[in-house]
């Protein structure tokens, strides 16, 4: 009888003991998100990322890519990004045709509509990326995209007219807040 009573009491207290141990150990059951401390470009032109756990990750150039430019770590440390530069037939300089983001163990290469990506930044602490694309010369509008990094899903896009030779007074359009944020944080 005494053993049965001890087993019943232990079974009743077990959830409370288990919860206290989980809180004390800091485990919440949520998947661990890889975080990044720094990023640089090595002598071969690859991105070299250092995690907060001191692990080194190398993201090499791909295909005809000539270089990466100005890599940064997101404010929350959950993503790293850089423009990927490619040779261009019609300019004396390479142009950024891809935005390369490394997050949670995966490389994401964004190309949008295929125009150069001259401006970009992380949004929502590094879970999304916003970027603007336009021709190298003589563009009359800038195409913007807001994308989820992990799924690469397009969340929203906007085409904002700019004054140009063909359209000196473009129509006024409503500019989404995420585009305004991107333009105020020019890269």
C-alpha positions as YAML, in Angstrom:
chain: A
units: angstrom
residues:
- id: 1
  name: UNK
  ca: [0.00, 0.00, 0.00]
- id: 2
  name: UNK
  ca: [2.79, 2.38, 0.91]
- id: 3
  name: UNK
  ca: [4.58, 1.68, -2.42]
- id: 4
  name: UNK
  ca: [1.36, 2.30, -4.38]
- id: 5
  name: UNK
  ca: [0.84, 5.63, -2.60]
- id: 6
  name: UNK
  ca: [4.48, 6.67, -3.34]
- id: 7
  name: UNK
  ca: [4.06, 5.81, -7.04]
- id: 8
  name: UNK
  ca: [0.80, 7.82, -7.29]
- id: 9
  name: UNK
  ca: [2.39, 10.88, -5.63]
- id: 10
  name: UNK
  ca: [5.45, 10.61, -7.89]
- id: 11
  name: UNK
  ca: [3.22, 10.43, -10.99]
- id: 12
  name: UNK
  ca: [1.29, 13.49, -9.87]
- id: 13
  name: UNK
  ca: [4.48, 15.51, -9.23]
- id: 14
  name: UNK
  ca: [6.38, 14.39, -12.37]
- id: 15
  name: UNK
  ca: [4.96, 17.09, -14.73]
- id: 16
  name: UNK
  ca: [5.94, 19.84, -12.27]
- id: 17
  name: UNK
  ca: [9.47, 18.49, -11.82]
- id: 18
  name: UNK
  ca: [9.91, 18.11, -15.59]
- id: 19
  name: UNK
  ca: [8.68, 21.67, -16.27]
- id: 20
  name: UNK
  ca: [11.03, 23.12, -13.66]
- id: 21
  name: UNK
  ca: [14.00, 21.28, -15.16]
- id: 22
  name: UNK
  ca: [13.11, 22.48, -18.66]
- id: 23
  name: UNK
  ca: [12.87, 26.10, -17.51]
- id: 24
  name: UNK
  ca: [16.14, 25.82, -15.58]
- id: 25
  name: UNK
  ca: [18.01, 24.31, -18.57]
- id: 26
  name: UNK
  ca: [16.63, 26.97, -20.95]
- id: 27
  name: UNK
  ca: [15.12, 24.46, -23.38]
- id: 28
  name: UNK
  ca: [11.79, 25.49, -24.83]
- id: 29
  name: UNK
  ca: [11.29, 22.89, -27.53]
- id: 30
  name: UNK
  ca: [11.66, 25.51, -30.29]
- id: 31
  name: UNK
  ca: [14.16, 24.67, -33.04]
- id: 32
  name: UNK
  ca: [17.56, 26.30, -32.59]
- id: 33
  name: UNK
  ca: [18.20, 29.15, -35.01]
- id: 34
  name: UNK
  ca: [21.76, 29.55, -36.26]
- id: 35
  name: UNK
  ca: [23.10, 33.05, -35.56]
- id: 36
  name: UNK
  ca: [26.01, 34.88, -37.13]
- id: 37
  name: UNK
  ca: [28.70, 37.09, -35.62]
- id: 38
  name: UNK
  ca: [30.57, 38.35, -38.69]
- id: 39
  name: UNK
  ca: [31.09, 38.04, -42.43]
- id: 40
  name: UNK
  ca: [34.03, 38.87, -44.69]
- id: 41
  name: UNK
  ca: [35.23, 38.19, -48.22]
- id: 42
  name: UNK
  ca: [38.31, 35.94, -48.50]
- id: 43
  name: UNK
  ca: [41.13, 36.01, -51.09]
- id: 44
  name: UNK
  ca: [39.18, 33.68, -53.42]
- id: 45
  name: UNK
  ca: [36.18, 36.02, -53.31]
- id: 46
  name: UNK
  ca: [34.01, 33.71, -51.19]
- id: 47
  name: UNK
  ca: [31.87, 34.87, -48.29]
- id: 48
  name: UNK
  ca: [33.32, 33.65, -44.98]
- id: 49
  name: UNK
  ca: [30.71, 33.67, -42.22]
- id: 50
  name: UNK
  ca: [31.47, 33.15, -38.53]
- id: 51
  name: UNK
  ca: [28.61, 31.92, -36.33]
- id: 52
  name: UNK
  ca: [28.18, 32.90, -32.71]
- id: 53
  name: UNK
  ca: [29.34, 29.33, -31.92]
- id: 54
  name: UNK
  ca: [32.65, 30.09, -33.75]
- id: 55
  name: UNK
  ca: [31.79, 27.82, -36.68]
- id: 56
  name: UNK
  ca: [33.08, 28.98, -40.10]
- id: 57
  name: UNK
  ca: [30.83, 28.76, -43.15]
- id: 58
  name: UNK
  ca: [32.10, 29.46, -46.68]
- id: 59
  name: UNK
  ca: [29.71, 30.55, -49.45]
- id: 60
  name: UNK
  ca: [31.59, 30.42, -52.77]
- id: 61
  name: UNK
  ca: [30.94, 32.45, -55.88]
- id: 62
  name: UNK
  ca: [28.73, 30.65, -58.38]
- id: 63
  name: UNK
  ca: [28.92, 30.32, -62.16]
- id: 64
  name: UNK
  ca: [30.17, 33.48, -63.88]
- id: 65
  name: UNK
  ca: [29.91, 35.54, -60.72]
- id: 66
  name: UNK
  ca: [32.98, 37.78, -60.38]
- id: 67
  name: UNK
  ca: [32.67, 38.88, -56.74]
- id: 68
  name: UNK
  ca: [30.56, 39.67, -53.70]
- id: 69
  name: UNK
  ca: [30.21, 43.23, -52.49]
- id: 70
  name: UNK
  ca: [29.82, 44.71, -48.98]
- id: 71
  name: UNK
  ca: [28.42, 41.77, -46.98]
- id: 72
  name: UNK
  ca: [26.43, 42.48, -43.81]
- id: 73
  name: UNK
  ca: [24.86, 40.58, -40.91]
- id: 74
  name: UNK
  ca: [21.18, 41.25, -40.11]
- id: 75
  name: UNK
  ca: [20.39, 43.18, -36.93]
- id: 76
  name: UNK
  ca: [19.13, 40.01, -35.21]
- id: 77
  name: UNK
  ca: [22.16, 38.04, -36.41]
- id: 78
  name: UNK
  ca: [19.96, 35.45, -38.13]
- id: 79
  name: UNK
  ca: [21.01, 36.13, -41.74]
- id: 80
  name: UNK
  ca: [23.97, 37.34, -43.77]
- id: 81
  name: UNK
  ca: [23.70, 39.00, -47.17]
- id: 82
  name: UNK
  ca: [25.73, 40.44, -50.03]
- id: 83
  name: UNK
  ca: [25.23, 41.49, -53.63]
- id: 84
  name: UNK
  ca: [26.69, 39.07, -56.19]
- id: 85
  name: UNK
  ca: [28.47, 40.93, -59.00]
- id: 86
  name: UNK
  ca: [28.61, 39.68, -62.60]
- id: 87
  name: UNK
  ca: [30.42, 40.86, -65.74]
- id: 88
  name: UNK
  ca: [28.29, 42.99, -68.06]
- id: 89
  name: UNK
  ca: [28.77, 43.31, -71.81]
- id: 90
  name: UNK
  ca: [27.86, 46.97, -71.95]
- id: 91
  name: UNK
  ca: [29.67, 48.53, -68.97]
- id: 92
  name: UNK
  ca: [33.28, 48.73, -67.86]
- id: 93
  name: UNK
  ca: [32.26, 47.48, -64.40]
- id: 94
  name: UNK
  ca: [30.50, 44.43, -62.99]
- id: 95
  name: UNK
  ca: [26.87, 44.74, -61.90]
- id: 96
  name: UNK
  ca: [24.92, 43.19, -58.97]
- id: 97
  name: UNK
  ca: [22.51, 40.74, -60.61]
- id: 98
  name: UNK
  ca: [21.83, 38.64, -57.51]
- id: 99
  name: UNK
  ca: [21.29, 39.18, -53.83]
- id: 100
  name: UNK
  ca: [22.77, 36.26, -51.89]
- id: 101
  name: UNK
  ca: [21.40, 35.60, -48.41]
- id: 102
  name: UNK
  ca: [22.67, 32.87, -46.08]
- id: 103
  name: UNK
  ca: [20.24, 31.98, -43.28]
- id: 104
  name: UNK
  ca: [19.78, 28.95, -41.07]
- id: 105
  name: UNK
  ca: [22.15, 26.73, -43.05]
- id: 106
  name: UNK
  ca: [20.87, 27.58, -46.54]
- id: 107
  name: UNK
  ca: [21.99, 29.85, -49.39]
- id: 108
  name: UNK
  ca: [19.22, 31.88, -51.05]
- id: 109
  name: UNK
  ca: [19.92, 33.66, -54.37]
- id: 110
  name: UNK
  ca: [17.37, 36.33, -55.28]
- id: 111
  name: UNK
  ca: [17.22, 37.71, -58.83]
- id: 112
  name: UNK
  ca: [13.84, 39.44, -58.93]
- id: 113
  name: UNK
  ca: [13.03, 40.46, -62.51]
- id: 114
  name: UNK
  ca: [16.62, 40.12, -63.71]
- id: 115
  name: UNK
  ca: [17.70, 43.76, -63.46]
- id: 116
  name: UNK
  ca: [20.65, 44.87, -61.30]
- id: 117
  name: UNK
  ca: [19.92, 44.99, -57.56]
- id: 118
  name: UNK
  ca: [21.44, 48.33, -56.60]
- id: 119
  name: UNK
  ca: [19.85, 48.68, -53.16]
- id: 120
  name: UNK
  ca: [18.74, 46.26, -50.50]
- id: 121
  name: UNK
  ca: [18.36, 45.70, -46.78]
- id: 122
  name: UNK
  ca: [17.09, 43.20, -44.25]
- id: 123
  name: UNK
  ca: [13.55, 43.75, -43.02]
- id: 124
  name: UNK
  ca: [11.84, 42.41, -39.89]
- id: 125
  name: UNK
  ca: [15.12, 41.64, -38.13]
- id: 126
  name: UNK
  ca: [16.42, 39.46, -40.94]
- id: 127
  name: UNK
  ca: [13.41, 37.27, -41.70]
- id: 128
  name: UNK
  ca: [12.69, 39.23, -44.89]
- id: 129
  name: UNK
  ca: [14.71, 41.11, -47.47]
- id: 130
  name: UNK
  ca: [13.70, 44.17, -49.51]
- id: 131
  name: UNK
  ca: [15.50, 45.20, -52.66]
- id: 132
  name: UNK
  ca: [15.25, 47.64, -55.56]
- id: 133
  name: UNK
  ca: [16.12, 46.89, -59.19]
- id: 134
  name: UNK
  ca: [16.62, 49.17, -62.16]
- id: 135
  name: UNK
  ca: [18.53, 49.31, -65.43]
- id: 136
  name: UNK
  ca: [22.17, 50.37, -65.35]
- id: 137
  name: UNK
  ca: [21.33, 53.59, -67.25]
- id: 138
  name: UNK
  ca: [18.23, 55.55, -68.19]
- id: 139
  name: UNK
  ca: [15.58, 53.81, -66.11]
- id: 140
  name: UNK
  ca: [12.18, 55.41, -65.71]
- id: 141
  name: UNK
  ca: [11.12, 53.32, -62.71]
- id: 142
  name: UNK
  ca: [12.53, 51.18, -59.93]
- id: 143
  name: UNK
  ca: [11.12, 47.72, -59.33]
- id: 144
  name: UNK
  ca: [10.99, 46.76, -55.63]
- id: 145
  name: UNK
  ca: [10.43, 43.39, -54.02]
- id: 146
  name: UNK
  ca: [9.86, 42.28, -50.43]
- id: 147
  name: UNK
  ca: [10.60, 38.58, -49.94]
- id: 148
  name: UNK
  ca: [10.52, 36.08, -47.11]
- id: 149
  name: UNK
  ca: [14.04, 34.68, -46.81]
- id: 150
  name: UNK
  ca: [13.37, 31.09, -45.75]
- id: 151
  name: UNK
  ca: [10.61, 30.33, -48.26]
- id: 152
  name: UNK
  ca: [11.89, 32.86, -50.86]
- id: 153
  name: UNK
  ca: [8.22, 33.77, -51.36]
- id: 154
  name: UNK
  ca: [7.40, 37.15, -52.89]
- id: 155
  name: UNK
  ca: [5.39, 39.04, -50.28]
- id: 156
  name: UNK
  ca: [4.85, 42.27, -52.19]
- id: 157
  name: UNK
  ca: [6.27, 44.17, -55.16]
- id: 158
  name: UNK
  ca: [6.01, 47.76, -56.33]
- id: 159
  name: UNK
  ca: [7.08, 49.67, -59.43]
- id: 160
  name: UNK
  ca: [7.83, 53.30, -58.57]
- id: 161
  name: UNK
  ca: [8.19, 55.77, -61.46]
- id: 162
  name: UNK
  ca: [11.26, 58.03, -61.52]
- id: 163
  name: UNK
  ca: [11.84, 61.20, -63.53]
- id: 164
  name: UNK
  ca: [13.67, 60.38, -66.76]
- id: 165
  name: UNK
  ca: [14.18, 61.73, -70.29]
- id: 166
  name: UNK
  ca: [11.01, 60.09, -71.62]
- id: 167
  name: UNK
  ca: [8.87, 60.92, -68.55]
- id: 168
  name: UNK
  ca: [10.16, 64.08, -66.83]
- id: 169
  name: UNK
  ca: [7.04, 64.30, -64.61]
- id: 170
  name: UNK
  ca: [6.07, 60.74, -63.67]
- id: 171
  name: UNK
  ca: [2.70, 60.07, -62.06]
- id: 172
  name: UNK
  ca: [2.55, 60.20, -58.29]
- id: 173
  name: UNK
  ca: [1.99, 56.76, -56.75]
- id: 174
  name: UNK
  ca: [1.53, 55.50, -53.22]
- id: 175
  name: UNK
  ca: [4.85, 54.18, -51.94]
- id: 176
  name: UNK
  ca: [4.64, 51.24, -49.51]
- id: 177
  name: UNK
  ca: [6.27, 51.70, -46.10]
- id: 178
  name: UNK
  ca: [8.77, 48.89, -46.70]
- id: 179
  name: UNK
  ca: [10.01, 50.75, -49.84]
- id: 180
  name: UNK
  ca: [10.30, 54.00, -47.88]
- id: 181
  name: UNK
  ca: [12.28, 52.11, -45.19]
- id: 182
  name: UNK
  ca: [14.58, 50.66, -47.85]
- id: 183
  name: UNK
  ca: [15.19, 54.07, -49.45]
- id: 184
  name: UNK
  ca: [15.97, 55.63, -46.07]
- id: 185
  name: UNK
  ca: [18.56, 52.87, -45.44]
- id: 186
  name: UNK
  ca: [20.42, 53.03, -48.77]
- id: 187
  name: UNK
  ca: [23.15, 50.41, -49.25]
...
